[in-house]
Amino acid sequence: MYGQRASDLSASTHYRSERISAVNGQYFFSTREGTLEGPYFTRFDAEREIGQYVRRQIQASQLLKHRSR
């Protein structure tokens, strides 16, 4: 996928990968920032938390942008 995120200096190729992994029956998801979030009891829980994580990141970004004005 060729694109540019707001935080990127220039457009580049981004490869999609499986973000959810299971370790000893617990589920985790990896972020673009390189963190591993979890554990969650089910894959469904991990998928739901990905959406909430993205919303928190967007809100934090908007808050920073608003404060820098």
MMTF fields as JSON, N, C-alpha, C and O atoms, coordinates in Angstrom:
{
  "mmtfVersion": "1.0.0",
  "mmtfProducer": "UNKNOWN",
  "numBonds": 275,
  "numAtoms": 276,
  "numGroups": 69,
  "numChains": 1,
  "numModels": 1,
  "chainsPerModel": [1],
  "groupsPerChain": [69],
  "chainIdList": ["A"],
  "bondAtomList": [4, 2, 8, 6, 12, 10, 16, 14, 20, 18, 24, 22, 28, 26, 32, 30, 36, 34, 40, 38, 44, 42, 48, 46, 52, 50, 56, 54, 60, 58, 64, 62, 68, 66, 72, 70, 76, 74, 80, 78, 84, 82, 88, 86, 92, 90, 96, 94, 100, 98, 104, 102, 108, 106, 112, 110, 116, 114, 120, 118, 124, 122, 128, 126, 132, 130, 136, 134, 140, 138, 144, 142, 148, 146, 152, 150, 156, 154, 160, 158, 164, 162, 168, 166, 172, 170, 176, 174, 180, 178, 184, 182, 188, 186, 192, 190, 196, 194, 200, 198, 204, 202, 208, 206, 212, 210, 216, 214, 220, 218, 224, 222, 228, 226, 232, 230, 236, 234, 240, 238, 244, 242, 248, 246, 252, 250, 256, 254, 260, 258, 264, 262, 268, 266, 272, 270],
  "bondOrderList": [1, 1, 1, 1, 1, 1, 1, 1, 1, 1, 1, 1, 1, 1, 1, 1, 1, 1, 1, 1, 1, 1, 1, 1, 1, 1, 1, 1, 1, 1, 1, 1, 1, 1, 1, 1, 1, 1, 1, 1, 1, 1, 1, 1, 1, 1, 1, 1, 1, 1, 1, 1, 1, 1, 1, 1, 1, 1, 1, 1, 1, 1, 1, 1, 1, 1, 1, 1],
  "groupList": [{"groupName": "MET", "atomNameList": ["N", "CA", "C", "O"], "elementList": ["N", "C", "C", "O"], "formalChargeList": [0, 0, 0, 0], "bondAtomList": [1, 0, 2, 1, 3, 2], "bondOrderList": [1, 1, 2], "singleLetterCode": "M", "chemCompType": "L-PEPTIDE LINKING"}, {"groupName": "TYR", "atomNameList": ["N", "CA", "C", "O"], "elementList": ["N", "C", "C", "O"], "formalChargeList": [0, 0, 0, 0], "bondAtomList": [1, 0, 2, 1, 3, 2], "bondOrderList": [1, 1, 2], "singleLetterCode": "Y", "chemCompType": "L-PEPTIDE LINKING"}, {"groupName": "GLY", "atomNameList": ["N", "CA", "C", "O"], "elementList": ["N", "C", "C", "O"], "formalChargeList": [0, 0, 0, 0], "bondAtomList": [1, 0, 2, 1, 3, 2], "bondOrderList": [1, 1, 2], "singleLetterCode": "G", "chemCompType": "PEPTIDE LINKING"}, {"groupName": "GLN", "atomNameList": ["N", "CA", "C", "O"], "elementList": ["N", "C", "C", "O"], "formalChargeList": [0, 0, 0, 0], "bondAtomList": [1, 0, 2, 1, 3, 2], "bondOrderList": [1, 1, 2], "singleLetterCode": "Q", "chemCompType": "L-PEPTIDE LINKING"}, {"groupName": "ARG", "atomNameList": ["N", "CA", "C", "O"], "elementList": ["N", "C", "C", "O"], "formalChargeList": [0, 0, 0, 0], "bondAtomList": [1, 0, 2, 1, 3, 2], "bondOrderList": [1, 1, 2], "singleLetterCode": "R", "chemCompType": "L-PEPTIDE LINKING"}, {"groupName": "ALA", "atomNameList": ["N", "CA", "C", "O"], "elementList": ["N", "C", "C", "O"], "formalChargeList": [0, 0, 0, 0], "bondAtomList": [1, 0, 2, 1, 3, 2], "bondOrderList": [1, 1, 2], "singleLetterCode": "A", "chemCompType": "L-PEPTIDE LINKING"}, {"groupName": "SER", "atomNameList": ["N", "CA", "C", "O"], "elementList": ["N", "C", "C", "O"], "formalChargeList": [0, 0, 0, 0], "bondAtomList": [1, 0, 2, 1, 3, 2], "bondOrderList": [1, 1, 2], "singleLetterCode": "S", "chemCompType": "L-PEPTIDE LINKING"}, {"groupName": "ASP", "atomNameList": ["N", "CA", "C", "O"], "elementList": ["N", "C", "C", "O"], "formalChargeList": [0, 0, 0, 0], "bondAtomList": [1, 0, 2, 1, 3, 2], "bondOrderList": [1, 1, 2], "singleLetterCode": "D", "chemCompType": "L-PEPTIDE LINKING"}, {"groupName": "LEU", "atomNameList": ["N", "CA", "C", "O"], "elementList": ["N", "C", "C", "O"], "formalChargeList": [0, 0, 0, 0], "bondAtomList": [1, 0, 2, 1, 3, 2], "bondOrderList": [1, 1, 2], "singleLetterCode": "L", "chemCompType": "L-PEPTIDE LINKING"}, {"groupName": "THR", "atomNameList": ["N", "CA", "C", "O"], "elementList": ["N", "C", "C", "O"], "formalChargeList": [0, 0, 0, 0], "bondAtomList": [1, 0, 2, 1, 3, 2], "bondOrderList": [1, 1, 2], "singleLetterCode": "T", "chemCompType": "L-PEPTIDE LINKING"}, {"groupName": "HIS", "atomNameList": ["N", "CA", "C", "O"], "elementList": ["N", "C", "C", "O"], "formalChargeList": [0, 0, 0, 0], "bondAtomList": [1, 0, 2, 1, 3, 2], "bondOrderList": [1, 1, 2], "singleLetterCode": "H", "chemCompType": "L-PEPTIDE LINKING"}, {"groupName": "GLU", "atomNameList": ["N", "CA", "C", "O"], "elementList": ["N", "C", "C", "O"], "formalChargeList": [0, 0, 0, 0], "bondAtomList": [1, 0, 2, 1, 3, 2], "bondOrderList": [1, 1, 2], "singleLetterCode": "E", "chemCompType": "L-PEPTIDE LINKING"}, {"groupName": "ILE", "atomNameList": ["N", "CA", "C", "O"], "elementList": ["N", "C", "C", "O"], "formalChargeList": [0, 0, 0, 0], "bondAtomList": [1, 0, 2, 1, 3, 2], "bondOrderList": [1, 1, 2], "singleLetterCode": "I", "chemCompType": "L-PEPTIDE LINKING"}, {"groupName": "VAL", "atomNameList": ["N", "CA", "C", "O"], "elementList": ["N", "C", "C", "O"], "formalChargeList": [0, 0, 0, 0], "bondAtomList": [1, 0, 2, 1, 3, 2], "bondOrderList": [1, 1, 2], "singleLetterCode": "V", "chemCompType": "L-PEPTIDE LINKING"}, {"groupName": "ASN", "atomNameList": ["N", "CA", "C", "O"], "elementList": ["N", "C", "C", "O"], "formalChargeList": [0, 0, 0, 0], "bondAtomList": [1, 0, 2, 1, 3, 2], "bondOrderList": [1, 1, 2], "singleLetterCode": "N", "chemCompType": "L-PEPTIDE LINKING"}, {"groupName": "PHE", "atomNameList": ["N", "CA", "C", "O"], "elementList": ["N", "C", "C", "O"], "formalChargeList": [0, 0, 0, 0], "bondAtomList": [1, 0, 2, 1, 3, 2], "bondOrderList": [1, 1, 2], "singleLetterCode": "F", "chemCompType": "L-PEPTIDE LINKING"}, {"groupName": "PRO", "atomNameList": ["N", "CA", "C", "O"], "elementList": ["N", "C", "C", "O"], "formalChargeList": [0, 0, 0, 0], "bondAtomList": [1, 0, 2, 1, 3, 2], "bondOrderList": [1, 1, 2], "singleLetterCode": "P", "chemCompType": "L-PEPTIDE LINKING"}, {"groupName": "LYS", "atomNameList": ["N", "CA", "C", "O"], "elementList": ["N", "C", "C", "O"], "formalChargeList": [0, 0, 0, 0], "bondAtomList": [1, 0, 2, 1, 3, 2], "bondOrderList": [1, 1, 2], "singleLetterCode": "K", "chemCompType": "L-PEPTIDE LINKING"}],
  "groupTypeList": [0, 1, 2, 3, 4, 5, 6, 7, 8, 6, 5, 6, 9, 10, 1, 4, 6, 11, 4, 12, 6, 5, 13, 14, 2, 3, 1, 15, 15, 6, 9, 4, 11, 2, 9, 8, 11, 2, 16, 1, 15, 9, 4, 15, 7, 5, 11, 4, 11, 12, 2, 3, 1, 13, 4, 4, 3, 12, 3, 5, 6, 3, 8, 8, 17, 10, 4, 6, 4],
  "groupIdList": [1, 2, 3, 4, 5, 6, 7, 8, 9, 10, 11, 12, 13, 14, 15, 16, 17, 18, 19, 20, 21, 22, 23, 24, 25, 26, 27, 28, 29, 30, 31, 32, 33, 34, 35, 36, 37, 38, 39, 40, 41, 42, 43, 44, 45, 46, 47, 48, 49, 50, 51, 52, 53, 54, 55, 56, 57, 58, 59, 60, 61, 62, 63, 64, 65, 66, 67, 68, 69],
  "secStructList": [7, 3, 3, 7, 7, 6, 6, 7, 1, 1, 7, 3, 3, 7, 7, 7, 7, 7, 7, 3, 3, 3, 3, 6, 6, 3, 3, 3, 3, 3, 7, 6, 6, 1, 7, 3, 3, 3, 3, 3, 1, 1, 2, 2, 2, 2, 2, 2, 2, 2, 2, 2, 2, 2, 2, 2, 2, 2, 2, 2, 2, 2, 2, 2, 2, 2, 2, 6, 7],
  "xCoordList": [0.845, 0.0, 0.89, 1.777, 0.662, 1.444, 0.624, -0.493, 1.16, 0.403, 1.235, 2.426, 0.577, 1.271, 0.349, -0.783, 0.843, 0.118, 0.431, 1.411, -0.397, -0.203, 1.159, 1.747, 1.668, 2.937, 4.158, 5.289, 3.945, 5.058, 5.574, 4.797, 6.873, 7.458, 7.235, 7.093, 7.202, 6.956, 6.201, 6.198, 5.566, 4.822, 5.787, 6.907, 5.348, 6.179, 5.283, 4.065, 5.887, 5.138, 4.958, 5.921, 3.723, 3.397, 2.822, 1.89, 3.353, 2.886, 1.953, 2.265, 0.811, -0.133, 0.338, 0.856, 0.146, 0.507, -0.515, -1.284, -0.511, -1.394, -0.943, 0.202, -1.807, -1.444, -1.774, -1.304, -2.574, -2.961, -2.167, -2.02, -1.651, -0.923, -1.416, -1.923, -1.261, -1.66, -0.423, 0.415, -0.315, 0.789, 0.193, -0.432, 0.389, -0.131, -1.621, -2.059, -2.392, -3.837, -4.31, -5.507, -3.398, -3.773, -3.468, -2.542, -4.252, -4.132, -3.53, -3.806, -2.709, -2.032, -2.157, -2.37, -2.025, -1.904, -0.713, -0.384, -0.076, 1.08, 0.64, -0.306, 1.337, 1.006, 2.085, 3.182, 1.776, 2.764, 3.913, 5.033, 3.614, 4.636, 5.589, 6.573, 5.301, 6.19, 5.874, 6.686, 4.693, 4.318, 3.469, 2.871, 3.424, 2.596, 1.56, 1.909, 0.289, -0.796, -1.517, -1.764, -1.846, -2.552, -2.067, -1.339, -2.414, -3.124, -4.641, -5.178, -5.312, -6.766, -7.148, -6.402, -8.32, -8.733, -9.178, -9.019, -9.739, -10.2, -9.696, -9.318, -9.698, -9.323, -10.302, -9.905, -11.583, -12.604, -12.276, -12.388, -11.87, -11.494, -10.322, -10.328, -9.333, -8.161, -8.565, -8.089, -9.439, -9.89, -10.667, -10.5, -11.508, -12.268, -11.321, -11.52, -10.3, -9.348, -8.505, -8.063, -8.277, -7.558, -8.326, -7.737, -9.63, -10.454, -10.395, -10.305, -10.447, -10.384, -9.005, -8.901, -7.958, -6.595, -6.453, -5.886, -6.976, -6.893, -7.639, -7.138, -8.834, -9.596, -8.833, -8.828, -8.188, -7.397, -6.232, -5.935, -5.566, -4.436, -4.9, -4.226, -6.036, -6.576, -6.938, -6.625, -7.595, -7.964, -6.73, -6.711, -5.709, -4.476, -3.813, -3.305, -3.814, -3.221, -3.982, -3.374, -5.3, -6.113, -5.925, -5.911, -5.782, -5.565, -4.228, -4.146, -3.188, -1.885, -1.925, -1.335, -2.631, -2.74, -3.476, -3.098, -4.527, -5.317, -4.49, -4.574, -3.699, -2.889, -1.75, -1.298, -1.29, -0.143, -0.552, 0.302, -1.815, -2.277, -1.988, -2.309],
  "yCoordList": [-1.172, 0.0, 1.235, 1.363, 2.121, 3.336, 4.472, 4.728, 5.146, 6.226, 7.029, 6.784, 7.987, 8.867, 9.146, 9.593, 8.88, 9.237, 10.693, 11.246, 11.3, 12.715, 12.944, 14.013, 11.951, 12.119, 11.799, 12.044, 11.258, 10.919, 12.153, 13.027, 12.217, 13.335, 13.208, 14.214, 11.984, 11.775, 10.464, 9.597, 10.336, 9.115, 7.95, 8.118, 6.772, 5.581, 4.354, 4.454, 3.208, 1.964, 1.385, 1.255, 1.037, 0.414, -0.967, -1.092, -1.982, -3.34, -3.739, -3.558, -4.28, -4.742, -6.089, -6.926, -6.276, -7.544, -7.86, -6.996, -9.082, -9.5, -8.811, -8.977, -8.059, -7.308, -8.058, -7.682, -9.107, -9.859, -11.142, -11.864, -11.41, -12.661, -13.302, -12.622, -14.604, -15.35, -15.95, -16.55, -15.785, -16.35, -16.99, -16.314, -18.284, -19.03, -18.779, -18.627, -18.737, -18.584, -17.162, -16.936, -16.2, -14.804, -14.056, -14.41, -13.02, -12.295, -10.91, -10.235, -10.514, -9.221, -8.604, -9.314, -7.28, -6.652, -5.715, -5.093, -5.628, -4.752, -3.448, -3.42, -2.379, -1.053, -0.579, -1.137, 0.445, 1.046, 1.66, 1.78, 2.045, 2.653, 1.617, 1.969, 0.345, -0.722, -1.287, -2.012, -0.962, -1.518, -2.767, -2.972, -3.591, -4.789, -4.586, -4.48, -4.53, -4.237, -5.523, -6.38, -5.653, -6.829, -7.209, -6.429, -8.322, -9.433, -9.261, -8.568, -9.916, -9.985, -11.453, -12.301, -11.744, -13.14, -13.775, -14.981, -12.97, -13.522, -12.657, -11.502, -13.229, -12.478, -11.328, -10.239, -11.578, -10.542, -9.343, -8.197, -9.612, -8.52, -7.719, -6.489, -8.403, -7.727, -6.868, -5.742, -7.39, -6.63, -5.387, -4.313, -5.538, -4.389, -3.334, -2.139, -3.769, -2.835, -2.109, -0.985, -2.735, -2.042, -0.786, 0.286, -0.914, 0.238, 1.322, 2.507, 0.918, 1.893, 2.544, 3.736, 1.784, 2.312, 3.382, 4.449, 3.082, 4.03, 5.314, 6.411, 5.181, 6.374, 7.21, 8.438, 6.56, 7.306, 8.029, 9.169, 7.381, 8.008, 9.236, 10.267, 9.123, 10.245, 11.395, 12.55, 11.085, 12.123, 12.809, 14.032, 12.043, 12.622, 13.519, 14.587, 13.1, 13.896, 15.207, 16.264, 15.135, 16.34, 17.285, 18.503, 16.738, 17.553, 18.284, 19.471, 17.583, 18.217, 19.311, 20.379, 19.025, 20.005, 21.247, 22.372, 21.037, 22.142, 22.983, 24.211, 22.333, 23.036, 23.833, 24.827, 23.402, 24.083, 25.348, 26.037, 25.653, 26.853, 28.1, 29.197],
  "zCoordList": [0.0, 0.0, 0.0, 0.843, -0.919, -1.024, -0.438, -0.888, 0.546, 1.153, 2.126, 2.319, 2.728, 3.662, 4.836, 4.655, 6.042, 7.248, 7.563, 7.067, 8.379, 8.73, 9.374, 9.211, 10.104, 10.81, 9.941, 10.36, 8.739, 7.852, 7.126, 6.743, 6.94, 6.21, 4.712, 4.016, 4.212, 2.789, 2.594, 3.468, 1.438, 1.141, 0.991, 0.508, 1.406, 1.276, 1.216, 1.369, 0.995, 0.918, 2.312, 3.067, 2.649, 3.926, 3.637, 2.843, 4.257, 4.048, 5.177, 6.354, 4.805, 5.814, 6.352, 5.613, 7.64, 8.255, 9.335, 9.755, 9.766, 10.837, 12.119, 12.54, 12.727, 13.929, 15.215, 16.289, 15.116, 16.312, 16.383, 15.397, 17.584, 17.793, 19.084, 19.976, 19.169, 20.357, 21.005, 20.331, 22.315, 23.081, 24.328, 25.145, 24.466, 25.623, 25.853, 26.994, 24.776, 24.892, 25.141, 25.322, 25.154, 25.325, 24.036, 23.306, 23.762, 22.494, 22.71, 23.702, 21.761, 21.775, 20.396, 19.413, 20.314, 19.0, 19.0, 20.011, 17.842, 17.701, 17.045, 16.258, 17.381, 16.858, 15.898, 15.864, 15.121, 14.229, 15.011, 14.514, 16.243, 17.091, 17.667, 18.317, 17.432, 17.876, 19.247, 19.821, 19.781, 21.08, 20.895, 19.839, 21.919, 21.935, 23.03, 24.206, 22.653, 23.59, 23.974, 23.125, 25.232, 25.708, 27.08, 27.694, 27.579, 26.919, 26.978, 27.842, 26.028, 25.977, 25.973, 25.483, 26.525, 26.663, 25.354, 25.166, 24.44, 23.166, 22.013, 22.205, 20.83, 19.628, 19.4, 18.987, 19.673, 19.54, 20.428, 19.995, 21.671, 22.588, 22.022, 22.07, 21.495, 20.929, 19.732, 19.592, 18.869, 17.709, 18.139, 17.562, 19.145, 19.66, 20.221, 20.003, 20.935, 21.536, 20.494, 20.734, 19.339, 18.266, 17.877, 17.738, 17.703, 17.349, 18.411, 18.092, 19.673, 20.755, 20.829, 21.12, 20.573, 20.559, 19.471, 19.707, 18.279, 17.171, 17.529, 17.282, 18.11, 18.497, 19.524, 19.437, 20.497, 21.5, 20.844, 21.2, 19.89, 19.204, 18.411, 18.408, 17.75, 16.98, 17.915, 17.629, 19.03, 19.991, 20.561, 20.701, 20.888, 21.433, 20.405, 20.747, 19.157, 18.084, 17.896, 17.723, 17.931, 17.778, 18.96, 18.783, 20.152, 21.342, 21.252, 21.568, 20.824, 20.658, 19.603, 19.769, 18.516, 17.433, 17.924, 17.597, 18.708, 19.24, 20.226, 20.21, 21.075, 22.066, 21.437, 22.006, 20.272, 19.645, 18.898, 18.34, 18.88, 18.16, 18.93, 18.472]
}
